[in-house]
């Protein structure tokens, strides 16, 4: 059976992926692989606030809790995928990457990925 480390490595090897990070809902790093210029721990520490506000927005809009978020930023994209009540997957992607395929695979395999955490 694959491990979290295998998952992170597989995602990181995709074209255009600069970082793959699995973290707890508290922002603490579980595992990561990233380009040398990406501080995975620092980035992971900011994710809980994003999820908190997205969940509050989902409640106000009567849409429920956050499952996946795509943040388009000035120099790339960030994909957040809530795997379980305790774990989140963060993927930092270059603007030129095939985001549609990545999102499809994350959504289709969410339960399998969550089982690894």
Buried (B, 14 or more C-beta within 10 A) or exposed (E): EEEBBEBBBBBBEBEBBBBBBBBBBEBEBBBBBBEEEBEBBEBBBEBBEBBEEBBEEBEEEEEEEBBBBBEEEEEBBBBBBBBBEEBBBBBBBEEEBEBEEBBEBBEEEBEEBBEBB
